Amino acid sequence: MDFDLIDRLMRMLEASDLNELDVTEGGMRIRLVKQASEAEPAAAPKPSAVPQAPASTADAQSATRQIKAGMAGTFYRSPAPGAKPFVELGDRVRDGDQIAIIEAMKLLNPVEAECDGVITQILPADGDGVEPGMLLFTIEVDA
């Protein structure tokens, strides 16, 4: 395990506006999450790709979950140029399935489904730039 890399990633996360950093390289995954300090107001959460509460809808039997970008970067729908996209509209996904990638600072950060359900919207196009809090996907949650 490369402790110098972990230390650099921790300093990068601390200096950024991000709440979470997830890096996968060579079969190793490092996930760092900032804890809110007592000085930070708890009522002002920062946008992130961490699970959000399901959005309420007019139909009580249908709930949707929005997946938002947790960082600025480039949005990719597939694991490599010319490869099949991770998901398409109407695809059924399970909680934790990888559904896209955001490349930031030459790091490929997975975007994962946060619930079981069906993809109902894919908003950015492949290769589009995204910003923190930008809506990426909408998933109709399984009942």
N, CA, C and O atoms as a GROMACS GRO file, in nm:
protein
  572
    1MET      N    1   0.085  -0.117   0.000
    1MET     CA    2   0.000   0.000   0.000
    1MET      C    3   0.090   0.124   0.000
    1MET      O    4   0.185   0.131   0.078
    2ASP      N    5   0.060   0.219  -0.086
    2ASP     CA    6   0.140   0.339  -0.102
    2ASP      C    7   0.088   0.449  -0.010
    2ASP      O    8  -0.006   0.521  -0.043
    3PHE      N    9   0.151   0.462   0.107
    3PHE     CA   10   0.106   0.559   0.206
    3PHE      C   11   0.133   0.702   0.162
    3PHE      O   12   0.061   0.794   0.203
    4ASP      N   13   0.235   0.725   0.079
    4ASP     CA   14   0.259   0.858   0.025
    4ASP      C   15   0.144   0.902  -0.065
    4ASP      O   16   0.101   1.017  -0.060
    5LEU      N   17   0.094   0.810  -0.147
    5LEU     CA   18  -0.021   0.839  -0.232
    5LEU      C   19  -0.143   0.873  -0.147
    5LEU      O   20  -0.213   0.970  -0.175
    6ILE      N   21  -0.168   0.795  -0.045
    6ILE     CA   22  -0.283   0.820   0.043
    6ILE      C   23  -0.269   0.956   0.109
    6ILE      O   24  -0.367   1.031   0.118
    7ASP      N   25  -0.150   0.990   0.155
    7ASP     CA   26  -0.126   1.119   0.218
    7ASP      C   27  -0.152   1.233   0.119
    7ASP      O   28  -0.215   1.333   0.155
    8ARG      N   29  -0.104   1.219  -0.006
    8ARG     CA   30  -0.127   1.322  -0.108
    8ARG      C   31  -0.276   1.336  -0.137
    8ARG      O   32  -0.326   1.448  -0.150
    9LEU      N   33  -0.347   1.224  -0.148
    9LEU     CA   34  -0.491   1.229  -0.174
    9LEU      C   35  -0.566   1.296  -0.059
    9LEU      O   36  -0.659   1.374  -0.081
   10MET      N   37  -0.524   1.267   0.064
   10MET     CA   38  -0.588   1.330   0.180
   10MET      C   39  -0.568   1.482   0.178
   10MET      O   40  -0.661   1.557   0.205
   11ARG      N   41  -0.447   1.525   0.144
   11ARG     CA   42  -0.421   1.670   0.137
   11ARG      C   43  -0.501   1.734   0.023
   11ARG      O   44  -0.552   1.844   0.038
   12MET      N   45  -0.511   1.664  -0.092
   12MET     CA   46  -0.590   1.715  -0.204
   12MET      C   47  -0.736   1.731  -0.164
   12MET      O   48  -0.798   1.833  -0.194
   13LEU      N   49  -0.791   1.630  -0.097
   13LEU     CA   50  -0.931   1.636  -0.055
   13LEU      C   51  -0.952   1.749   0.044
   13LEU      O   52  -1.049   1.824   0.033
   14GLU      N   53  -0.863   1.763   0.140
   14GLU     CA   54  -0.876   1.867   0.241
   14GLU      C   55  -0.873   2.006   0.178
   14GLU      O   56  -0.945   2.095   0.224
   15ALA      N   57  -0.792   2.026   0.075
   15ALA     CA   58  -0.778   2.156   0.011
   15ALA      C   59  -0.891   2.185  -0.088
   15ALA      O   60  -0.902   2.298  -0.136
   16SER      N   61  -0.974   2.086  -0.118
   16SER     CA   62  -1.081   2.105  -0.217
   16SER      C   63  -1.216   2.128  -0.150
   16SER      O   64  -1.229   2.119  -0.028
   17ASP      N   65  -1.315   2.157  -0.233
   17ASP     CA   66  -1.453   2.172  -0.186
   17ASP      C   67  -1.526   2.038  -0.185
   17ASP      O   68  -1.643   2.031  -0.146
   18LEU      N   69  -1.459   1.932  -0.226
   18LEU     CA   70  -1.521   1.800  -0.232
   18LEU      C   71  -1.540   1.743  -0.092
   18LEU      O   72  -1.464   1.775  -0.001
   19ASN      N   73  -1.641   1.659  -0.075
   19ASN     CA   74  -1.664   1.588   0.050
   19ASN      C   75  -1.609   1.447   0.044
   19ASN      O   76  -1.586   1.384   0.147
   20GLU      N   77  -1.588   1.397  -0.078
   20GLU     CA   78  -1.550   1.257  -0.095
   20GLU      C   79  -1.458   1.244  -0.215
   20GLU      O   80  -1.472   1.316  -0.314
   21LEU      N   81  -1.363   1.151  -0.205
   21LEU     CA   82  -1.272   1.121  -0.314
   21LEU      C   83  -1.262   0.970  -0.323
   21LEU      O   84  -1.233   0.904  -0.224
   22ASP      N   85  -1.286   0.916  -0.441
   22ASP     CA   86  -1.284   0.772  -0.462
   22ASP      C   87  -1.192   0.744  -0.581
   22ASP      O   88  -1.220   0.787  -0.693
   23VAL      N   89  -1.081   0.673  -0.556
   23VAL     CA   90  -0.982   0.648  -0.660
   23VAL      C   91  -0.961   0.497  -0.672
   23VAL      O   92  -0.942   0.428  -0.572
   24THR      N   93  -0.965   0.448  -0.795
   24THR     CA   94  -0.936   0.307  -0.822
   24THR      C   95  -0.821   0.302  -0.921
   24THR      O   96  -0.827   0.364  -1.027
   25GLU      N   97  -0.716   0.228  -0.886
   25GLU     CA   98  -0.602   0.216  -0.975
   25GLU      C   99  -0.536   0.081  -0.950
   25GLU      O  100  -0.505   0.046  -0.837
   26GLY      N  101  -0.514   0.007  -1.058
   26GLY     CA  102  -0.443  -0.120  -1.049
   26GLY      C  103  -0.505  -0.219  -0.951
   26GLY      O  104  -0.432  -0.290  -0.881
   27GLY      N  105  -0.636  -0.224  -0.944
   27GLY     CA  106  -0.702  -0.318  -0.856
   27GLY      C  107  -0.712  -0.270  -0.712
   27GLY      O  108  -0.768  -0.342  -0.628
   28MET      N  109  -0.661  -0.152  -0.680
   28MET     CA  110  -0.669  -0.098  -0.545
   28MET      C  111  -0.766   0.020  -0.545
   28MET      O  112  -0.762   0.104  -0.635
   29ARG      N  113  -0.853   0.026  -0.445
   29ARG     CA  114  -0.950   0.133  -0.434
   29ARG      C  115  -0.927   0.207  -0.304
   29ARG      O  116  -0.916   0.146  -0.197
   30ILE      N  117  -0.920   0.340  -0.314
   30ILE     CA  118  -0.906   0.426  -0.197
   30ILE      C  119  -1.024   0.521  -0.196
   30ILE      O  120  -1.048   0.592  -0.294
   31ARG      N  121  -1.098   0.522  -0.086
   31ARG     CA  122  -1.214   0.610  -0.072
   31ARG      C  123  -1.193   0.694   0.052
   31ARG      O  124  -1.180   0.642   0.162
   32LEU      N  125  -1.189   0.826   0.033
   32LEU     CA  126  -1.173   0.920   0.143
   32LEU      C  127  -1.298   1.006   0.153
   32LEU      O  128  -1.349   1.053   0.052
   33VAL      N  129  -1.347   1.026   0.275
   33VAL     CA  130  -1.468   1.106   0.298
   33VAL      C  131  -1.438   1.206   0.408
   33VAL      O  132  -1.386   1.170   0.514
   34LYS      N  133  -1.471   1.334   0.383
   34LYS     CA  134  -1.453   1.437   0.484
   34LYS      C  135  -1.563   1.424   0.588
   34LYS      O  136  -1.678   1.398   0.554
   35GLN      N  137  -1.528   1.443   0.713
   35GLN     CA  138  -1.625   1.452   0.821
   35GLN      C  139  -1.652   1.600   0.846
   35GLN      O  140  -1.558   1.680   0.845
   36ALA      N  141  -1.778   1.637   0.867
   36ALA     CA  142  -1.812   1.776   0.895
   36ALA      C  143  -1.755   1.815   1.031
   36ALA      O  144  -1.774   1.743   1.129
   37SER      N  145  -1.686   1.927   1.036
   37SER     CA  146  -1.634   1.975   1.164
   37SER      C  147  -1.744   2.046   1.239
   37SER      O  148  -1.847   2.080   1.180
   38GLU      N  149  -1.725   2.067   1.367
   38GLU     CA  150  -1.827   2.135   1.448
   38GLU      C  151  -1.848   2.278   1.402
   38GLU      O  152  -1.954   2.335   1.424
   39ALA      N  153  -1.746   2.336   1.338
   39ALA     CA  154  -1.757   2.474   1.291
   39ALA      C  155  -1.846   2.486   1.167
   39ALA      O  156  -1.898   2.593   1.139
   40GLU      N  157  -1.862   2.376   1.094
   40GLU     CA  158  -1.944   2.379   0.973
   40GLU      C  159  -2.091   2.365   1.010
   40GLU      O  160  -2.126   2.281   1.092
   41PRO      N  161  -2.176   2.447   0.950
   41PRO     CA  162  -2.319   2.431   0.978
   41PRO      C  163  -2.372   2.304   0.913
   41PRO      O  164  -2.348   2.280   0.795
   42ALA      N  165  -2.443   2.225   0.989
   42ALA     CA  166  -2.496   2.099   0.937
   42ALA      C  167  -2.611   2.122   0.841
   42ALA      O  168  -2.644   2.032   0.764
   43ALA      N  169  -2.672   2.239   0.843
   43ALA     CA  170  -2.788   2.265   0.758
   43ALA      C  171  -2.751   2.302   0.615
   43ALA      O  172  -2.840   2.320   0.533
   44ALA      N  173  -2.623   2.312   0.584
   44ALA     CA  174  -2.582   2.352   0.449
   44ALA      C  175  -2.497   2.242   0.385
   44ALA      O  176  -2.376   2.259   0.371
   45PRO      N  177  -2.559   2.129   0.345
   45PRO     CA  178  -2.482   2.022   0.283
   45PRO      C  179  -2.430   2.065   0.146
   45PRO      O  180  -2.496   2.140   0.074
   46LYS      N  181  -2.311   2.016   0.112
   46LYS     CA  182  -2.253   2.043  -0.019
   46LYS      C  183  -2.304   1.940  -0.118
   46LYS      O  184  -2.327   1.825  -0.080
   47PRO      N  185  -2.321   1.978  -0.247
   47PRO     CA  186  -2.366   1.881  -0.346
   47PRO      C  187  -2.262   1.770  -0.362
   47PRO      O  188  -2.142   1.796  -0.359
   48SER      N  189  -2.309   1.648  -0.378
   48SER     CA  190  -2.217   1.536  -0.396
   48SER      C  191  -2.289   1.420  -0.463
   48SER      O  192  -2.410   1.424  -0.482
   49ALA      N  193  -2.213   1.318  -0.497
   49ALA     CA  194  -2.270   1.199  -0.558
   49ALA      C  195  -2.303   1.094  -0.453
   49ALA      O  196  -2.329   0.979  -0.486
   50VAL      N  197  -2.304   1.134  -0.326
   50VAL     CA  198  -2.342   1.039  -0.222
   50VAL      C  199  -2.492   1.027  -0.221
   50VAL      O  200  -2.560   1.115  -0.273
   51PRO      N  201  -2.548   0.920  -0.163
   51PRO     CA  202  -2.692   0.898  -0.170
   51PRO      C  203  -2.773   1.018  -0.123
   51PRO      O  204  -2.744   1.080  -0.021
   52GLN      N  205  -2.875   1.049  -0.200
   52GLN     CA  206  -2.968   1.156  -0.169
   52GLN      C  207  -3.102   1.093  -0.130
   52GLN      O  208  -3.131   0.981  -0.170
   53ALA      N  209  -3.182   1.165  -0.053
   53ALA     CA  210  -3.315   1.115  -0.020
   53ALA      C  211  -3.397   1.112  -0.147
   53ALA      O  212  -3.383   1.201  -0.231
   54PRO      N  213  -3.484   1.012  -0.164
   54PRO     CA  214  -3.566   1.007  -0.285
   54PRO      C  215  -3.651   1.132  -0.298
   54PRO      O  216  -3.708   1.180  -0.201
   55ALA      N  217  -3.659   1.184  -0.420
   55ALA     CA  218  -3.742   1.300  -0.445
   55ALA      C  219  -3.888   1.259  -0.438
   55ALA      O  220  -3.926   1.154  -0.490
   56SER      N  221  -3.970   1.341  -0.373
   56SER     CA  222  -4.112   1.307  -0.367
   56SER      C  223  -4.176   1.340  -0.500
   56SER      O  224  -4.136   1.435  -0.568
   57THR      N  225  -4.275   1.261  -0.538
   57THR     CA  226  -4.345   1.281  -0.664
   57THR      C  227  -4.494   1.287  -0.638
   57THR      O  228  -4.539   1.254  -0.528
   58ALA      N  229  -4.570   1.329  -0.738
   58ALA     CA  230  -4.715   1.337  -0.722
   58ALA      C  231  -4.776   1.199  -0.704
   58ALA      O  232  -4.874   1.183  -0.632
   59ASP      N  233  -4.718   1.099  -0.769
   59ASP     CA  234  -4.768   0.963  -0.759
   59ASP      C  235  -4.698   0.895  -0.641
   59ASP      O  236  -4.577   0.872  -0.646
   60ALA      N  237  -4.771   0.863  -0.536
   60ALA     CA  238  -4.713   0.807  -0.413
   60ALA      C  239  -4.648   0.671  -0.438
   60ALA      O  240  -4.564   0.628  -0.359
   61GLN      N  241  -4.687   0.600  -0.546
   61GLN     CA  242  -4.632   0.468  -0.572
   61GLN      C  243  -4.502   0.475  -0.651
   61GLN      O  244  -4.434   0.374  -0.666
   62SER      N  245  -4.468   0.592  -0.701
   62SER     CA  246  -4.348   0.608  -0.782
   62SER      C  247  -4.253   0.705  -0.713
   62SER      O  248  -4.293   0.816  -0.677
   63ALA      N  249  -4.129   0.665  -0.695
   63ALA     CA  250  -4.028   0.754  -0.638
   63ALA      C  251  -3.908   0.756  -0.732
   63ALA      O  252  -3.878   0.657  -0.798
   64THR      N  253  -3.840   0.870  -0.736
   64THR     CA  254  -3.722   0.879  -0.820
   64THR      C  255  -3.603   0.921  -0.734
   64THR      O  256  -3.620   0.983  -0.629
   65ARG      N  257  -3.486   0.886  -0.780
   65ARG     CA  258  -3.362   0.924  -0.714
   65ARG      C  259  -3.278   0.995  -0.818
   65ARG      O  260  -3.265   0.948  -0.931
   66GLN      N  261  -3.222   1.108  -0.780
   66GLN     CA  262  -3.135   1.183  -0.870
   66GLN      C  263  -2.990   1.153  -0.834
   66GLN      O  264  -2.952   1.155  -0.717
   67ILE      N  265  -2.910   1.125  -0.936
   67ILE     CA  266  -2.768   1.104  -0.917
   67ILE      C  267  -2.700   1.230  -0.969
   67ILE      O  268  -2.713   1.265  -1.086
   68LYS      N  269  -2.626   1.297  -0.881
   68LYS     CA  270  -2.561   1.423  -0.916
   68LYS      C  271  -2.410   1.409  -0.913
   68LYS      O  272  -2.356   1.322  -0.844
   69ALA      N  273  -2.344   1.494  -0.988
   69ALA     CA  274  -2.197   1.494  -0.990
   69ALA      C  275  -2.144   1.541  -0.855
   69ALA      O  276  -2.194   1.637  -0.797
   70GLY      N  277  -2.042   1.473  -0.807
   70GLY     CA  278  -1.980   1.511  -0.681
   70GLY      C  279  -1.855   1.595  -0.702
   70GLY      O  280  -1.794   1.643  -0.605
   71MET      N  281  -1.818   1.614  -0.827
   71MET     CA  282  -1.695   1.688  -0.857
   71MET      C  283  -1.703   1.740  -0.999
   71MET      O  284  -1.785   1.696  -1.079
   72ALA      N  285  -1.616   1.834  -1.028
   72ALA     CA  286  -1.603   1.884  -1.165
   72ALA      C  287  -1.515   1.787  -1.243
   72ALA      O  288  -1.420   1.730  -1.189
   73GLY      N  289  -1.547   1.769  -1.369
   73GLY     CA  290  -1.467   1.681  -1.452
   73GLY      C  291  -1.536   1.653  -1.583
   73GLY      O  292  -1.627   1.725  -1.624
   74THR      N  293  -1.490   1.548  -1.650
   74THR     CA  294  -1.546   1.506  -1.778
   74THR      C  295  -1.627   1.379  -1.757
   74THR      O  296  -1.578   1.282  -1.698
   75PHE      N  297  -1.751   1.380  -1.805
   75PHE     CA  298  -1.846   1.269  -1.788
   75PHE      C  299  -1.829   1.169  -1.902
   75PHE      O  300  -1.830   1.207  -2.020
   76TYR      N  301  -1.812   1.042  -1.867
   76TYR     CA  302  -1.802   0.937  -1.968
   76TYR      C  303  -1.906   0.828  -1.939
   76TYR      O  304  -1.919   0.782  -1.825
   77ARG      N  305  -1.979   0.787  -2.042
   77ARG     CA  306  -2.082   0.684  -2.027
   77ARG      C  307  -2.026   0.543  -2.040
   77ARG      O  308  -2.093   0.447  -2.001
   78SER      N  309  -1.904   0.527  -2.093
   78SER     CA  310  -1.848   0.394  -2.115
   78SER      C  311  -1.708   0.385  -2.054
   78SER      O  312  -1.645   0.488  -2.029
   79PRO      N  313  -1.659   0.264  -2.032
   79PRO     CA  314  -1.528   0.247  -1.968
   79PRO      C  315  -1.410   0.284  -2.058
   79PRO      O  316  -1.301   0.308  -2.007
   80ALA      N  317  -1.431   0.288  -2.189
   80ALA     CA  318  -1.324   0.321  -2.284
   80ALA      C  319  -1.387   0.375  -2.412
   80ALA      O  320  -1.502   0.343  -2.441
   81PRO      N  321  -1.314   0.455  -2.489
   81PRO     CA  322  -1.368   0.504  -2.615
   81PRO      C  323  -1.412   0.387  -2.704
   81PRO      O  324  -1.338   0.291  -2.722
   82GLY      N  325  -1.532   0.397  -2.759
   82GLY     CA  326  -1.585   0.293  -2.847
   82GLY      C  327  -1.646   0.175  -2.776
   82GLY      O  328  -1.705   0.089  -2.840
   83ALA      N  329  -1.633   0.168  -2.644
   83ALA     CA  330  -1.691   0.057  -2.567
   83ALA      C  331  -1.840   0.081  -2.544
   83ALA      O  332  -1.889   0.194  -2.553
   84LYS      N  333  -1.910  -0.026  -2.513
   84LYS     CA  334  -2.052  -0.018  -2.483
   84LYS      C  335  -2.073   0.065  -2.356
   84LYS      O  336  -1.999   0.047  -2.258
   85PRO      N  337  -2.173   0.156  -2.355
   85PRO     CA  338  -2.200   0.236  -2.234
   85PRO      C  339  -2.234   0.146  -2.115
   85PRO      O  340  -2.285   0.035  -2.130
   86PHE      N  341  -2.205   0.198  -1.994
   86PHE     CA  342  -2.238   0.125  -1.873
   86PHE      C  343  -2.389   0.098  -1.866
   86PHE      O  344  -2.432  -0.013  -1.833
   87VAL      N  345  -2.470   0.201  -1.898
   87VAL     CA  346  -2.616   0.187  -1.894
   87VAL      C  347  -2.679   0.266  -2.008
   87VAL      O  348  -2.620   0.360  -2.062
   88GLU      N  349  -2.801   0.226  -2.042
   88GLU     CA  350  -2.884   0.296  -2.140
   88GLU      C  351  -3.016   0.332  -2.073
   88GLU      O  352  -3.048   0.279  -1.966
   89LEU      N  353  -3.093   0.420  -2.135
   89LEU     CA  354  -3.227   0.450  -2.084
   89LEU      C  355  -3.308   0.322  -2.075
   89LEU      O  356  -3.306   0.240  -2.166
   90GLY      N  357  -3.378   0.306  -1.964
   90GLY     CA  358  -3.463   0.188  -1.946
   90GLY      C  359  -3.391   0.070  -1.884
   90GLY      O  360  -3.456  -0.030  -1.850
   91ASP      N  361  -3.259   0.078  -1.869
   91ASP     CA  362  -3.185  -0.032  -1.806
   91ASP      C  363  -3.217  -0.041  -1.657
   91ASP      O  364  -3.234   0.061  -1.590
   92ARG      N  365  -3.224  -0.163  -1.608
   92ARG     CA  366  -3.244  -0.188  -1.465
   92ARG      C  367  -3.106  -0.191  -1.400
   92ARG      O  368  -3.015  -0.257  -1.449
   93VAL      N  369  -3.091  -0.118  -1.288
   93VAL     CA  370  -2.964  -0.114  -1.216
   93VAL      C  371  -2.988  -0.155  -1.071
   93VAL      O  372  -3.100  -0.150  -1.020
   94ARG      N  373  -2.879  -0.195  -1.006
   94ARG     CA  374  -2.884  -0.231  -0.865
   94ARG      C  375  -2.794  -0.133  -0.788
   94ARG      O  376  -2.699  -0.078  -0.842
   95ASP      N  377  -2.827  -0.114  -0.663
   95ASP     CA  378  -2.749  -0.026  -0.576
   95ASP      C  379  -2.601  -0.066  -0.584
   95ASP      O  380  -2.566  -0.181  -0.562
   96GLY      N  381  -2.515   0.030  -0.616
   96GLY     CA  382  -2.371   0.004  -0.625
   96GLY      C  383  -2.320  -0.025  -0.764
   96GLY      O  384  -2.199  -0.028  -0.785
   97ASP      N  385  -2.409  -0.048  -0.862
   97ASP     CA  386  -2.364  -0.070  -1.000
   97ASP      C  387  -2.296   0.056  -1.054
   97ASP      O  388  -2.344   0.167  -1.031
   98GLN      N  389  -2.185   0.038  -1.125
   98GLN     CA  390  -2.121   0.153  -1.189
   98GLN      C  391  -2.203   0.190  -1.311
   98GLN      O  392  -2.234   0.105  -1.394
   99ILE      N  393  -2.237   0.320  -1.322
   99ILE     CA  394  -2.322   0.365  -1.433
   99ILE      C  395  -2.252   0.470  -1.520
   99ILE      O  396  -2.303   0.503  -1.627
  100ALA      N  397  -2.138   0.521  -1.476
  100ALA     CA  398  -2.063   0.620  -1.554
  100ALA      C  399  -1.928   0.643  -1.488
  100ALA      O  400  -1.895   0.581  -1.386
  101ILE      N  401  -1.850   0.734  -1.547
  101ILE     CA  402  -1.720   0.775  -1.494
  101ILE      C  403  -1.712   0.927  -1.503
  101ILE      O  404  -1.759   0.987  -1.599
  102ILE      N  405  -1.652   0.988  -1.400
  102ILE     CA  406  -1.614   1.129  -1.410
  102ILE      C  407  -1.462   1.132  -1.400
  102ILE      O  408  -1.404   1.089  -1.300
  103GLU      N  409  -1.399   1.184  -1.505
  103GLU     CA  410  -1.253   1.198  -1.503
  103GLU      C  411  -1.220   1.336  -1.449
  103GLU      O  412  -1.266   1.438  -1.502
  104ALA      N  413  -1.140   1.340  -1.342
  104ALA     CA  414  -1.098   1.465  -1.282
  104ALA      C  415  -0.950   1.453  -1.248
  104ALA      O  416  -0.909   1.360  -1.178
  105MET      N  417  -0.872   1.545  -1.295
  105MET     CA  418  -0.728   1.546  -1.269
  105MET      C  419  -0.663   1.412  -1.304
  105MET      O  420  -0.581   1.359  -1.230
  106LYS      N  421  -0.702   1.358  -1.419
  106LYS     CA  422  -0.651   1.231  -1.473
  106LYS      C  423  -0.687   1.110  -1.388
  106LYS      O  424  -0.632   1.002  -1.407
  107LEU      N  425  -0.780   1.127  -1.294
  107LEU     CA  426  -0.829   1.015  -1.214
  107LEU      C  427  -0.969   0.980  -1.262
  107LEU      O  428  -1.051   1.068  -1.285
  108LEU      N  429  -0.996   0.850  -1.278
  108LEU     CA  430  -1.127   0.804  -1.320
  108LEU      C  431  -1.208   0.769  -1.197
  108LEU      O  432  -1.176   0.674  -1.125
  109ASN      N  433  -1.313   0.846  -1.171
  109ASN     CA  434  -1.397   0.830  -1.053
  109ASN      C  435  -1.528   0.766  -1.094
  109ASN      O  436  -1.601   0.821  -1.176
  110PRO      N  437  -1.561   0.649  -1.038
  110PRO     CA  438  -1.684   0.582  -1.076
  110PRO      C  439  -1.807   0.658  -1.026
  110PRO      O  440  -1.806   0.716  -0.917
  111VAL      N  441  -1.912   0.657  -1.106
  111VAL     CA  442  -2.043   0.705  -1.065
  111VAL      C  443  -2.127   0.580  -1.047
  111VAL      O  444  -2.138   0.499  -1.140
  112GLU      N  445  -2.185   0.563  -0.930
  112GLU     CA  446  -2.258   0.440  -0.899
  112GLU      C  447  -2.406   0.468  -0.874
  112GLU      O  448  -2.443   0.575  -0.825
  113ALA      N  449  -2.488   0.369  -0.909
  113ALA     CA  450  -2.630   0.376  -0.876
  113ALA      C  451  -2.642   0.374  -0.724
  113ALA      O  452  -2.566   0.305  -0.656
  114GLU      N  453  -2.738   0.449  -0.672
  114GLU     CA  454  -2.756   0.459  -0.528
  114GLU      C  455  -2.881   0.387  -0.480
  114GLU      O  456  -2.922   0.402  -0.365
  115CYS      N  457  -2.941   0.309  -0.570
  115CYS     CA  458  -3.061   0.235  -0.536
  115CYS      C  459  -3.088   0.132  -0.646
  115CYS      O  460  -3.026   0.137  -0.753
  116ASP      N  461  -3.180   0.041  -0.621
  116ASP     CA  462  -3.228  -0.049  -0.725
  116ASP      C  463  -3.337   0.024  -0.802
  116ASP      O  464  -3.422   0.089  -0.742
  117GLY      N  465  -3.335   0.014  -0.934
  117GLY     CA  466  -3.439   0.079  -1.012
  117GLY      C  467  -3.409   0.079  -1.160
  117GLY      O  468  -3.327   0.001  -1.209
  118VAL      N  469  -3.477   0.170  -1.233
  118VAL     CA  470  -3.466   0.180  -1.378
  118VAL      C  471  -3.419   0.320  -1.415
  118VAL      O  472  -3.471   0.419  -1.365
  119ILE      N  473  -3.319   0.327  -1.504
  119ILE     CA  474  -3.267   0.456  -1.552
  119ILE      C  475  -3.375   0.523  -1.636
  119ILE      O  476  -3.420   0.468  -1.737
  120THR      N  477  -3.418   0.644  -1.594
  120THR     CA  478  -3.522   0.716  -1.668
  120THR      C  479  -3.468   0.840  -1.739
  120THR      O  480  -3.531   0.891  -1.831
  121GLN      N  481  -3.350   0.888  -1.697
  121GLN     CA  482  -3.287   1.002  -1.764
  121GLN      C  483  -3.136   0.987  -1.757
  121GLN      O  484  -3.080   0.944  -1.656
  122ILE      N  485  -3.070   1.023  -1.867
  122ILE     CA  486  -2.925   1.039  -1.870
  122ILE      C  487  -2.904   1.178  -1.928
  122ILE      O  488  -2.930   1.200  -2.046
  123LEU      N  489  -2.858   1.271  -1.846
  123LEU     CA  490  -2.858   1.410  -1.888
  123LEU      C  491  -2.732   1.456  -1.963
  123LEU      O  492  -2.747   1.509  -2.073
  124PRO      N  493  -2.612   1.438  -1.913
  124PRO     CA  494  -2.497   1.484  -1.993
  124PRO      C  495  -2.468   1.387  -2.107
  124PRO      O  496  -2.495   1.268  -2.098
  125ALA      N  497  -2.414   1.441  -2.212
  125ALA     CA  498  -2.367   1.357  -2.323
  125ALA      C  499  -2.228   1.306  -2.290
  125ALA      O  500  -2.157   1.364  -2.208
  126ASP      N  501  -2.189   1.198  -2.354
  126ASP     CA  502  -2.056   1.142  -2.335
  126ASP      C  503  -1.952   1.248  -2.369
  126ASP      O  504  -1.956   1.307  -2.478
  127GLY      N  505  -1.858   1.273  -2.278
  127GLY     CA  506  -1.753   1.372  -2.300
  127GLY      C  507  -1.786   1.511  -2.253
  127GLY      O  508  -1.702   1.600  -2.260
  128ASP      N  509  -1.909   1.534  -2.204
  128ASP     CA  510  -1.947   1.666  -2.152
  128ASP      C  511  -1.875   1.697  -2.022
  128ASP      O  512  -1.842   1.607  -1.945
  129GLY      N  513  -1.850   1.824  -1.999
  129GLY     CA  514  -1.797   1.869  -1.871
  129GLY      C  515  -1.911   1.876  -1.770
  129GLY      O  516  -2.023   1.915  -1.805
  130VAL      N  517  -1.884   1.838  -1.646
  130VAL     CA  518  -1.984   1.845  -1.541
  130VAL      C  519  -1.927   1.922  -1.422
  130VAL      O  520  -1.806   1.932  -1.405
  131GLU      N  521  -2.016   1.977  -1.342
  131GLU     CA  522  -1.981   2.054  -1.222
  131GLU      C  523  -2.044   1.988  -1.100
  131GLU      O  524  -2.143   1.916  -1.114
  132PRO      N  525  -1.990   2.011  -0.982
  132PRO     CA  526  -2.050   1.953  -0.862
  132PRO      C  527  -2.197   1.992  -0.849
  132PRO      O  528  -2.233   2.108  -0.867
  133GLY      N  529  -2.280   1.894  -0.817
  133GLY     CA  530  -2.423   1.917  -0.800
  133GLY      C  531  -2.504   1.907  -0.928
  133GLY      O  532  -2.627   1.911  -0.923
  134MET      N  533  -2.437   1.893  -1.042
  134MET     CA  534  -2.508   1.883  -1.170
  134MET      C  535  -2.578   1.747  -1.179
  134MET      O  536  -2.519   1.644  -1.146
  135LEU      N  537  -2.703   1.747  -1.223
  135LEU     CA  538  -2.782   1.625  -1.235
  135LEU      C  539  -2.727   1.540  -1.350
  135LEU      O  540  -2.714   1.587  -1.463
  136LEU      N  541  -2.696   1.412  -1.319
  136LEU     CA  542  -2.643   1.321  -1.419
  136LEU      C  543  -2.748   1.219  -1.463
  136LEU      O  544  -2.769   1.199  -1.583
  137PHE      N  545  -2.814   1.155  -1.367
  137PHE     CA  546  -2.910   1.048  -1.394
  137PHE      C  547  -3.034   1.065  -1.306
  137PHE      O  548  -3.027   1.123  -1.198
  138THR      N  549  -3.145   1.012  -1.354
  138THR     CA  550  -3.263   0.995  -1.272
  138THR      C  551  -3.297   0.846  -1.277
  138THR      O  552  -3.299   0.785  -1.384
  139ILE      N  553  -3.322   0.789  -1.160
  139ILE     CA  554  -3.356   0.647  -1.149
  139ILE      C  555  -3.494   0.635  -1.084
  139ILE      O  556  -3.519   0.693  -0.978
  140GLU      N  557  -3.583   0.560  -1.149
  140GLU     CA  558  -3.712   0.529  -1.087
  140GLU      C  559  -3.686   0.414  -0.989
  140GLU      O  560  -3.648   0.304  -1.029
  141VAL      N  561  -3.707   0.442  -0.863
  141VAL     CA  562  -3.675   0.348  -0.756
  141VAL      C  563  -3.774   0.232  -0.754
  141VAL      O  564  -3.894   0.252  -0.766
  142ASP      N  565  -3.720   0.108  -0.738
  142ASP     CA  566  -3.806  -0.009  -0.723
  142ASP      C  567  -3.885   0.004  -0.593
  142ASP      O  568  -3.834   0.048  -0.491
  143ALA      N  569  -4.009  -0.034  -0.601
  143ALA     CA  570  -4.095  -0.027  -0.481
  143ALA      C  571  -4.067  -0.139  -0.385
  143ALA      O  572  -4.130  -0.148  -0.280
   0.00000   0.00000   0.00000
